[in-house]
């Protein structure tokens, strides 16, 4: 469980012991449901993570238990079992922000990053600033406290524009190094980092999934192609309907 105080807590519900007591599915469901309902009430987790091939009755009981936390909300996440062995893999995720002179919206982004869950991981953050940056943005970046890892500031001497600013914002050091690129007019969910780790485990490190053409993952559904001058409208749903592979 991922709890509000940003910690993982692992509990053994002794499902196997309950299964040995009776051949009926009812005791198992009741035991799992009552145990999880009590744990959720005590610890108020944001996320409950389990493998996707667990017993259907256990899965149903877990789902019922998470749905009892109506006030604060608890989400159940199903993780592919083959990817479990990859959880401890030394993959690095860095946050790379592209900014220039939008201090108010950058402030909103930084607040959302500060309020997210990082599971105790080290997350380097970099600010990639074009040459025409204003003083307010410089002060904001310099004063921003990032307790989750090193902070780096890069400022161009010559104005580069958006495409160059994005392409120069992240330099991977290995095949297990991943970069999150954020413009200063966006903001992230408190669970964005959890979703990135889940996506990497499910779509990249799961040995049963083969997607050699997958080069990046978006945290939102883009509506425009922003790297060309015309900025044409792009509909991801329609695109992938026509490209089922």
Backbone as a ProteinNet text record, in pm:
[ID]
protein_1_A
[PRIMARY]
XXXXXXXXXXXXXXXXXXXXXXXXXXXXXXXXXXXXXXXXXXXXXXXXXXXXXXXXXXXXXXXXXXXXXXXXXXXXXXXXXXXXXXXXXXXXXXXXXXXXXXXXXXXXXXXXXXXXXXXXXXXXXXXXXXXXXXXXXXXXXXXXXXXXXXXXXXXXXXXXXXXXXXXXXXXXXXXXXXXXXXXXXXXXXXXXXXXXXXXXXXXXXXXXXXXXXXXXXXXXXXXXXXXXXXXXXXXXXXXXXXXXX
[TERTIARY]
84	0	88.1	48.6	117.5	35.7	91.3	14.6	38.2	-45.6	-45.3	87.9	155.6	283.9	396.8	360.3	456.7	545.7	488.3	564	489.5	567.2	510.1	491.4	379.9	358.1	311.6	373.5	343.3	283.1	169.3	99.8	73.4	88.1	55.5	-84.4	-178.1	-317.4	-344.3	-239.8	-253.9	-364.9	-371.5	-474.6	-459.4	-335.6	-313.5	-368.3	-352.3	-404.5	-555.4	-620.2	-765.7	-812	-736.8	-774.9	-767.4	-673.6	-658.6	-768.8	-829.3	-931.9	-1058.1	-1094.9	-1221.9	-1208.6	-1285.3	-1287.1	-1380.8	-1457.3	-1551.5	-1479.2	-1529.3	-1469.3	-1512.3	-1619.8	-1675.7	-1579.3	-1520.3	-1427.9	-1309.6	-1259.1	-1145.1	-1183.2	-1295.3	-1340.6	-1365.7	-1431.2	-1462.7	-1334.9	-1237	-1113.5	-1034.8	-1021.5	-946.9	-1018.2	-1148.3	-1225.2	-1217.9	-1240.1	-1240.2	-1100.4	-996.7	-859.6	-823.9	-851.1	-815.4	-899.3	-1024.8	-1110.9	-1056.9	-1011.9	-955.1	-823.8	-737	-608.6	-627.7	-723	-749.8	-802.9	-886.1	-940.9	-829.8	-732.4	-625.1	-521.3	-477.5	-363.4	-402.4	-526.6	-575.7	-483	-456.5	-362.7	-422.1	-337.6	-380.7	-390.7	-298.4	-291.7	-269.5	-338.2	-313.2	-265.6	-146.7	-85.6	-85.1	-127.4	-123.9	-94.2	-64.2	-38.2	-170.6	-165.2	-289	-343.2	-266.7	-314.1	-350.6	-383.9	-425.4	-560.8	-596	-724	-839	-933.7	-1044	-1121.2	-1135.5	-1208.6	-1130.2	-999	-915.1	-917.8	-910.4	-914.6	-1046.5	-1155.6	-1287.4	-1294.6	-1240.7	-1243.7	-1159.1	-1042.7	-957.5	-1026.7	-1092	-1163.2	-1274.9	-1350.3	-1458.7	-1403.8	-1290.3	-1232.8	-1184.1	-1117.5	-1068	-1182.9	-1295	-1410	-1480.6	-1444.9	-1507.2	-1450.2	-1330.8	-1268.1	-1318.7	-1442.3	-1507.3	-1456.2	-1425.3	-1390	-1259.2	-1152.2	-1019.8	-983.6	-1045.7	-1023.2	-899	-914.3	-803.8	-815.2	-709	-708	-633.5	-690.9	-623.1	-552.5	-422.7	-341.6	-299.1	-320	-280.9	-150.8	-48.1	83.5	111.2	159.7	191.3	295	269.8	361.2	504.1	524.1	663.1	744.8	677.4	751.6	789.7	738	768.2	917.1	981.8	1124.7	1207.7	1147.4	1219.6	1201.6	1123.3	1093.4	1220.4	1316.9	1439.2	1544.6	1511.2	1611.2	1656.8	1783.6	1840.3	1811	1686.4	1650.8	1635.6	1679.3	1673.1	1573	1495.9	1398.2	1431.1	1451.7	1481.2	1370.5	1352.2	1253.7	1328.4	1287.1	1356.5	1255.4	1270.2	1173	1227.8	1144.8	1179.8	1104.6	1175.8	1109.6	1183.2	1115.2	1179.4	1128.9	1001.1	953.7	806.4	771	633.9	638.3	681.9	700.1	570.8	453.7	332	295.5	300	266.1	376.2	501.7	611.1	593.5	548.2	520.6	417.3	311.7	207.2	265	349.3	412	499.9	580.9	671	594.5	482.8	400.5	343.9	300	245.8	355.2	475.8	587.2	621.9	619.3	652.4	549.9	426.5	319.5	302.1	389.8	376.8	447.3	418.7	476.9	600.5	712.4	836.5	894.8	828.7	865.2	1007.5	1062.8	1198.9	1305.9	1268.6	1365.7	1440.3	1559.9	1632.9	1593.8	1544.9	1496.1	1570.7	1666.7	1731.4	1633.1	1647.5	1562.1	1652.1	1617.7	1695.6	1602.5	1652.9	1581.1	1659.3	1593.2	1656.4	1595.4	1673.5	1623.7	1684.4	1600.2	1650.5	1713.2	1782.1	1862.7	1778.8	1655.1	1572.2	1488.1	1535	1462.2	1453.1	1342.6	1328.2	1381	1403.3	1463.7	1373	1241.6	1148.1	1161.6	1175.4	1190.4	1322.4	1429.1	1560.6	1556.1	1491.4	1481.2	1400.3	1293.3	1208.8	1286.3	1359.4	1435.8	1545.8	1615.7	1725.2	1676	1556.2	1504.7	1427.4	1400.2	1319.2	1397.3	1337.5	1399.8	1349.1	1440.9	1406.1	1476.9	1407	1471.2	1490.7	1445.1	1446.2	1568	1659.6	1777.5	1846.2	1950.9	2024.5	1942.3	1967.8	1902.5	2007.1	1975.6	2068.9	2000.1	2071.8	2020.6	2108.5	2045.7	2116.9	2053.1	2135.8	2085.3	2163.2	2088.8	2152.4	2206.7	2318.1	2374.9	2304.7	2271.5	2202.7	2063.1	1962.4	1824.8	1812.4	1748.9	1739.6	1601.7	1496.7	1360.5	1314	1186.8	1123.7	1184.7	1197.9	1245.7	1384.7	1472.8	1608.1	1608.2	1523.7	1516.7	1473.2	1376.7	1328.5	1434.8	1492.5	1587.8	1716.7	1749.7	1872.7	1848.4	1725.4	1691.6	1728.1	1754.1	1780.7	1881.1	1981.5	2085.7	2094.5	2037.8	2041.6	2183.4	2211.8	2345	2351.3	2234.4	2230.7	2094.2	2076.8	1947.4	1843.8	1885.6	1793.2	1778.4	1804.5	1790.9	1674.3	1576.5	1455	1432.9	1388	1368	1223.8	1171.8	1039.3	1058.2	1004.1	1018	888.4	900.2	783.5	803.4	705.9	706.7	646.7	677.1	640	493	412.8	269.4	187.8	251.3	180.1	182.4	109.6	121.4	94.5	138.6	131.4	41.1	-6.1	-84.3	7.6	-44.3	38.5	89.2	22.7	58	135.4	183.6	246.4	369	449	571.2	537.7	434.9	391.1	347.5	278.2	229.5	346.1	447.2	564	633.6	651.7	717.6	633.7	502.5	414.1	423.6	421.4	428	559.3	669.7	798.1	798.9	744.8	740.6	648.4	534.9	435.5	470.4	531	551.1	696.3	790.4	930.6	1003.5	982.3	1057.4	982.7	858.4	784.9	835.8	898.3	953.2	848.3	722	615.9	561.6	606.5	561.3	676.4	652.4	755.9	707.1	762	724.1	850.7	924.4	1049.6	1029.9	909.3	883.3	846	829	790.3	910.9	905.9	1019.5	987.7	859.3	823.5	680.8	648.3	514.9	468.7	346	292.5	207.6	216.2	132	-4.1	-23.5	-153.2	-173.2	-293.5	-323.3	-299.9	-192.2	-165.2	-269.8	-305.5	-406.2	-345.7	-222.6	-156.3	-15.5	32.6	173	248.1	322.8	381	521	577.9	716.4	725.9	613.6	615.2	541.8	571.4	519.9	368.3	311.6	166.9	83.1	141.8	70.2	-62.3	-57.9	-181.9	-244.7	-377	-450.4	-417.7	-399.9	-367.7	-458.6	-525.2	-617.8	-556	-508.5	-440.1	-530.7	-657.9	-750.7	-768.6	-790.9	-809.7	-680.5	-567	-439.1	-415.9	-438.3	-409.6	-518.7	-637.1	-737.4	-690.3	-624.4	-576.6	-443.5	-379.1	-250.6	-258.1	-337.7	-362	-236.6	-133.4	-11.6	69
-117.9	0	123.7	223.3	352.4	446.6	485	560	709.6	783.1	928.9	989.9	923.4	978	937.1	895.9	866.6	746.7	644.8	523.6	402.6	298.3	169.8	87.6	17.9	-76.3	-208.4	-317.8	-449.7	-534.7	-600.8	-682.4	-821.2	-923.4	-1061	-1091.2	-1110.8	-1135.9	-1283.4	-1368.4	-1512.3	-1573.8	-1537.1	-1589.6	-1739.5	-1787.5	-1931.6	-2009.8	-1958.2	-2025.8	-2034.7	-1927.3	-1927.8	-2025.9	-2037.8	-2128.2	-2272.7	-2302.7	-2440.1	-2481.3	-2382.4	-2413.6	-2464.6	-2408.7	-2443.3	-2438.7	-2525	-2525.4	-2417.4	-2356.9	-2254.4	-2123.6	-2045.9	-1917.2	-1809.7	-1835.4	-1734	-1696	-1792.8	-1752.9	-1672.2	-1708.7	-1635.8	-1491.6	-1471.7	-1336.4	-1255.9	-1320.4	-1249.5	-1210.2	-1303.3	-1276.3	-1163.2	-1169.7	-1066.5	-933	-934.2	-809.4	-743.7	-822.1	-763.4	-714.1	-791	-749.5	-619.9	-616.2	-498.7	-378.2	-399.6	-287.7	-222.7	-307.5	-254.1	-181.2	-238.5	-175.1	-41.9	-38.5	85.6	193	151.7	248.3	305.5	221.2	265.2	348.8	299.1	360.4	457.2	452.4	544.9	551.6	437.8	438.6	505.9	565.8	622	514	416.2	311.6	176.4	73.9	-64.4	-138	-198.9	-264	-414.6	-488.8	-634.5	-687.8	-817.7	-876.6	-902.7	-904.8	-913.5	-1054.9	-1157.5	-1295.4	-1361.5	-1281	-1339	-1407	-1486.8	-1556.9	-1457.7	-1488.4	-1394.6	-1352.5	-1443.7	-1409.3	-1309.7	-1327.5	-1233.4	-1096.9	-1098	-973	-899.9	-976.1	-915.7	-855.6	-927.8	-878.7	-752.3	-750.5	-631.4	-511.6	-535.8	-427.8	-372.5	-462.8	-419.6	-338	-382.1	-312.2	-173.4	-160.4	-27.9	67.1	14.3	99.4	150.8	97.2	146.9	282	314.8	442.7	552.1	592.7	687.5	829.6	862.9	1001.8	1042.6	968.6	1005.6	932.2	817.7	744.5	657.8	528.6	433.7	363.7	366.3	305.3	172.7	68.9	-59.9	-70.1	-101.7	-113.7	-258.6	-314.5	-451.9	-450.4	-518	-518.7	-656.4	-665	-795.6	-869.8	-997.5	-1073.2	-1079.7	-1099.4	-1106.8	-981.5	-868.1	-743.5	-723.4	-807.1	-790.5	-803.8	-898.9	-919.5	-800.2	-709.3	-593	-469.5	-481.9	-364.6	-303	-387.2	-336.9	-297.7	-296.9	-265.7	-120.8	-97.7	35.2	125.6	159.1	253.2	391.4	491.7	626.9	710.8	789.6	879.5	1020.5	1110	1249	1339.9	1452.1	1552.3	1666.6	1700.3	1803.4	1908.9	2030.5	2137.2	2236.4	2269.9	2370.3	2498.3	2607.1	2730.5	2852	2968.4	3092.9	3212.1	3249.1	3369.9	3359.2	3242.8	3222.3	3178.3	3267.5	3234.3	3188.1	3251.9	3205.5	3061.2	3025.1	2887.3	2790.8	2834.8	2751.3	2724.5	2824.4	2806.4	2696.4	2697.7	2594.2	2455.3	2445.2	2317.1	2268.5	2356	2317.2	2274.6	2339.2	2298.3	2158.8	2129.3	1995.9	1889.8	1921	1826.4	1801.5	1906.3	1893.2	1809.6	1806.5	1735	1591.5	1543.9	1409.7	1305.9	1178.8	1066.6	1015.7	996	951.7	824.3	767.3	635.4	629.3	742.9	744.9	737.6	739.5	733.9	866.1	859.5	981.9	1027.2	1149	1203.2	1332.3	1329.6	1454.8	1545.2	1675.1	1770.4	1873.9	1910	2011.5	2117.8	2240.5	2352.8	2397.1	2395.2	2430.2	2561	2667.9	2803.6	2865.4	2928.1	2997.4	3130.9	3194.5	3313	3433.3	3443.4	3561	3545.2	3469.7	3446.9	3576.1	3591.6	3710.8	3682.5	3788.7	3775.8	3702	3720	3653.2	3501.8	3451.4	3307.6	3258.6	3334.6	3297.5	3289	3388.1	3385.8	3264.9	3235	3121.9	2990.8	2970.8	2847.6	2836.8	2945.8	2942.2	2915.3	2962.2	2946.1	2816.5	2744.6	2623.3	2513.3	2457.3	2349.6	2215.2	2127.9	1994.9	1889.2	1829.4	1735.8	1594.9	1568.5	1431.6	1397.9	1493.5	1466.5	1595	1583.8	1703.7	1793.8	1924.8	2023.9	2088.6	2094.5	2151.3	2262.5	2372.3	2484.2	2501.9	2496.3	2520	2640.1	2736.9	2856.8	2876.7	2887.7	2908	3050.2	3062.5	3194.2	3257.6	3174.6	3219.4	3159.1	3241.7	3193.8	3076.7	2966.6	2846.6	2815.7	2862.1	2828.2	2697.3	2665.7	2553.6	2419	2393.5	2261.9	2234.1	2331	2311.6	2300.5	2379.3	2374.3	2235.9	2177.4	2044.1	1938.9	1942.7	1839.1	1842.3	1956.6	1968.3	1952.8	1923.8	1925.4	1796.9	1688	1560.6	1479.2	1428.1	1345.3	1213	1104.7	976.4	923	859.9	804.8	654.9	589.1	444.5	406.2	277.3	227.8	222	237	235.6	374.6	476.4	615.4	677.4	732.7	784.9	929.4	1009.3	1150.5	1192.9	1267.3	1327.9	1472.7	1511.6	1647.5	1724.2	1836.9	1915.8	2061	2116	2260.6	2331	2458.2	2529	2566.9	2533.6	2563.7	2438.5	2333.8	2210.4	2191.3	2092.3	2048.5	1898.7	1831.5	1686.1	1640.2	1516.5	1452.2	1411.5	1402.4	1350.9	1208.6	1137.2	998.2	980.9	1090.5	1080.5	990	998.6	918.3	770.3	739.3	600.8	546.2	628.6	582.9	559.4	645.6	626.5	494.8	466.8	343.1	222.6	234.8	125.9	104.1	211.7	199.9	136.3	173	113.4	-36	-74.5	-215.7	-294.1	-233.5	-304.3	-311.2	-205.2	-198	-210.6	-197.7	-206.4	-324	-344.9	-448.9	-581.6	-585.9	-713	-797.6	-914.5	-995.3	-1049	-1048	-1098	-990.4	-867.5	-757.4	-715.1	-718.2	-680.1	-560.8	-443.7	-321.1	-246.4	-299.3	-233.4	-94.9	-67.4	63.3	168.8	128.9	223.3	305.7	435.9	522.6	620.9	645.3	741.1	714.9	768.5	754.9	892.8	927.7	1058.7	1049.6	1151.3	1158	1220.8	1266.2	1320.4	1291	1317.2	1293.3	1421.2	1428.1	1551.1	1572.9	1698.4	1734	1805.5	1856.2	1928.7	1873.6	1879.5	1850.2	1981.8	1996.4	2125.8	2149.1	2049.4	2063.5	2106.1	2136.9	2191.5	2325.5	2410.1	2546.1	2551.2	2459.5	2465	2421.8	2339.9	2286.4	2218.6	2113.7	2045.2	1972.1	1958.2	1883.7	1735.2	1667	1524.5	1450.5	1346	1267.5	1129.7	1105.8	979.8	859	872.4	760	718.4	815.8	783.4	730	782.9	737.4	589.5	550.4	413	316.4	367.5	282	239	329.7	298.2	226	215.1	145.8	49.1	-57	-147.1	-217.5	-228.5	-297.8	-211.2
0	0	0	-75.9	-76.4	11.3	124.8	223.8	213.1	281.2	270	312.7	407.8	451.3	358.5	235.3	127.9	159.8	223.4	251.5	196.3	162.3	126.5	253.7	264.2	373.2	312.7	355.5	300.8	411.5	381.2	479	421.9	507.8	471.2	524.1	432.9	472	498	486	511.4	428.6	302.9	213.6	196.3	189.6	173.6	290	412.6	531	526	484.1	473.6	367.2	258.7	150.6	195.5	288.1	335.2	430.7	496.8	595.7	530.4	418.1	354.8	203.6	137.4	-8.2	-61.8	26.1	-17	-40.9	-137.3	-166.3	-67.6	7.1	96.3	208.7	283.7	390.7	340.2	223.2	168.1	139.6	71.8	39.8	165.9	264.1	387.8	462.5	466.3	538.8	473.7	341.6	270	279.1	259.9	263	400.2	506.8	641.2	678.8	641	672.9	600.3	470.1	391.6	430.9	460.1	500.4	627.6	723.1	846.2	822.5	738	708.5	636.6	543.6	470.4	564.1	659.9	755.1	843.7	881.2	969.9	895.7	778.4	710.9	598.9	555.1	453.2	330.7	264.3	150.7	28.2	-53.1	-180.4	-286.5	-281	-381.9	-314.5	-362.7	-323.8	-448.9	-439.9	-555.4	-534.2	-636	-631.5	-771.4	-780.8	-912.1	-983.3	-1116	-1193	-1208.7	-1165.5	-1183.4	-1051	-949.4	-822.4	-837.3	-737.3	-737.5	-758.2	-847.1	-874.3	-750.2	-653.8	-532.3	-446.6	-442.6	-369.5	-437.4	-569.7	-644.8	-620.2	-619.3	-596	-455.8	-357.1	-219.2	-203.8	-267.6	-262.1	-325.9	-439.1	-507.6	-419.8	-356.7	-268.2	-151	-97.4	18.1	-19.5	-135	-175.6	-204.3	-249.9	-281.3	-157.3	-39.8	83.4	125.3	77.2	114.6	20.7	43.7	-45.8	-23.7	101.4	134.2	68.6	97.1	46.4	-81.6	-105.7	-229.3	-225.2	-255.2	-266.8	-400.5	-478.7	-611.2	-607	-670.5	-678.9	-813.5	-810.7	-931.1	-947.7	-1067	-1097.6	-1176.1	-1121.9	-1184.1	-1244.2	-1367.4	-1427.5	-1343.9	-1314.5	-1229.7	-1283.9	-1417.6	-1466.5	-1440.9	-1422.4	-1400.7	-1254.8	-1163.9	-1022.2	-996.4	-1065.5	-1043.5	-1087.9	-1165.3	-1216	-1128.6	-1021.4	-940.2	-882.2	-844.7	-785.4	-886.6	-1014.8	-1117.1	-1102.4	-1129.1	-1109.4	-1230	-1248.3	-1354.1	-1291.5	-1364.5	-1312.5	-1388.6	-1316.3	-1376.8	-1330.4	-1424.6	-1390.1	-1441.1	-1372.8	-1412.1	-1478.9	-1601.3	-1678.6	-1723.6	-1673.6	-1696.6	-1797.8	-1896.3	-1996.8	-1962.7	-1940.4	-1898.1	-1952.8	-1945.8	-1987.7	-1907.1	-1925	-1857.7	-1816.2	-1762.8	-1715.8	-1569.5	-1483.4	-1342.3	-1273.1	-1298.1	-1229.7	-1261.9	-1389.9	-1424.3	-1380.5	-1382.6	-1332.8	-1184	-1110.9	-967.7	-946.6	-1026.5	-1016.4	-1044.7	-1147.2	-1179	-1064.3	-1008.7	-901	-776.1	-749.3	-635.5	-656.3	-779.3	-806.9	-798.7	-842.3	-830.2	-683.5	-603.9	-461.7	-386.5	-433.5	-364.5	-412.6	-500	-555.7	-467.3	-493.6	-420.3	-495.2	-422.7	-487.5	-426.7	-326.8	-274	-219.9	-185.3	-134.6	-241.4	-370	-479.8	-492.9	-548.7	-580.6	-721	-731.8	-858.3	-889.1	-979.9	-1019.3	-1093.7	-1074.5	-1146	-1214	-1336.9	-1408.7	-1464.6	-1467.9	-1527.3	-1649.8	-1763.6	-1889.9	-1938.2	-1928.3	-1946.8	-2072	-2153.9	-2272.4	-2231	-2325.3	-2291.1	-2249.9	-2298.2	-2269.6	-2143.1	-2048.6	-1923.9	-1843.3	-1770.4	-1686.4	-1545.8	-1469.9	-1337.9	-1239.7	-1254.2	-1163.6	-1174.1	-1297.3	-1317.5	-1260.6	-1281.3	-1227.7	-1075.7	-1011.6	-864.3	-817.9	-889.3	-851.9	-859.1	-968	-985.3	-880.2	-854.8	-757.4	-615.2	-584.6	-448.3	-428.1	-537.2	-526.5	-454.4	-350.6	-272.9	-322.5	-360.2	-412.8	-327	-230.3	-137.3	-192.8	-315.4	-367.5	-452.6	-470.3	-551.1	-592.3	-674	-715.9	-807.9	-798.2	-883.9	-973.1	-1103.9	-1201.2	-1278.7	-1300.5	-1379.7	-1503.6	-1621.7	-1747.9	-1817.1	-1852.9	-1921	-2050.9	-2159.5	-2290	-2303.6	-2371.7	-2400.2	-2519.7	-2620	-2741.2	-2742.2	-2774.5	-2778.4	-2875	-2827.4	-2909.4	-2962	-2890.8	-2932.1	-2869.9	-2889.2	-2820.3	-2858.4	-2988.5	-3031.6	-2975.9	-2984.7	-2933.4	-2781.5	-2716.6	-2570.5	-2522.9	-2593.1	-2555.2	-2584.2	-2704.5	-2744.2	-2661.3	-2605.8	-2526.3	-2376.2	-2337.6	-2194.8	-2122	-2196.3	-2128.2	-2207.7	-2138	-2199.5	-2123	-2176.4	-2103.9	-2092	-1978.6	-1954.4	-1977.1	-1988.7	-2010.9	-2064.4	-2096.5	-2144.9	-2033.3	-1910.5	-1797.4	-1735.8	-1816	-1772.2	-1847.9	-1775.4	-1836.8	-1794.7	-1887.9	-1860	-1879	-1783.9	-1795.4	-1836.7	-1951.8	-2003.2	-1977.7	-1909	-1871.5	-1911.9	-1984.6	-2008	-1887	-1873.4	-1750.7	-1741.9	-1841.1	-1833.4	-1804.6	-1753.2	-1718.9	-1567.8	-1520.2	-1382.1	-1378.3	-1272.8	-1267.7	-1154.3	-1168.4	-1063.7	-948.7	-826.7	-716.2	-741.5	-832.6	-860.1	-990.8	-1048.3	-1179.8	-1178.1	-1071.2	-1065.3	-1049.7	-971.9	-958.9	-1093.6	-1171.8	-1302.3	-1397.5	-1393.2	-1479.5	-1445.8	-1316.9	-1278	-1319	-1302	-1344	-1494.8	-1572.5	-1718.5	-1762.3	-1697.2	-1732	-1702.7	-1588.3	-1553.7	-1646.8	-1680.9	-1760.4	-1908.6	-1962.8	-2107.2	-2152.4	-2059.2	-2100.1	-2036.7	-1907.1	-1838	-1827.6	-1866.3	-1866.7	-1983.8	-1958.1	-2067.2	-2163.5	-2122.4	-2209.8	-2303.9	-2286.6	-2371.3	-2461.6	-2591.2	-2686.9	-2767.8	-2737.9	-2807.7	-2849.2	-2946.8	-2985.3	-3043.7	-3095.2	-3155	-3052	-2926.6	-2821.4	-2779.1	-2803.6	-2770.1	-2658.8	-2631.8	-2526.9	-2480.9	-2363.8	-2305	-2261.7	-2297	-2261.5	-2136.1	-2050.1	-1930.6	-1959.6	-2081.6	-2121.1	-2268.9	-2317.6	-2457.8	-2536.9	-2614.3	-2690.3	-2798.7	-2819.9	-2920.2	-3040.4	-3023.1	-3131.4	-3150.1	-3273.9	-3300.9	-3287.2	-3176.6	-3142.2	-3198.2	-3263.2	-3309.1	-3455.5	-3517	-3653.2	-3651.7	-3746.6	-3746.3	-3759.2	-3838.5	-3865.6	-3744.8	-3653.6	-3537.5	-3574.4	-3654.5	-3693.4	-3575	-3582.2	-3479.5	-3493.6	-3380.5	-3382	-3287.1	-3336.7	-3256.2	-3233.7	-3112	-3082.7	-3099.9	-3060.6	-3071.6	-3216	-3302.1	-3443.6	-3505.5	-3463.5	-3519.5	-3488.3	-3361.7	-3324	-3371.6	-3400.2	-3462.9	-3600.9	-3671.2	-3804.5	-3804.7	-3685.4	-3673.1	-3555.9	-3569.1	-3457	-3407	-3489.9	-3446.4	-3351.6
[MASK]
+++++++++++++++++++++++++++++++++++++++++++++++++++++++++++++++++++++++++++++++++++++++++++++++++++++++++++++++++++++++++++++++++++++++++++++++++++++++++++++++++++++++++++++++++++++++++++++++++++++++++++++++++++++++++++++++++++++++++++++++++++++

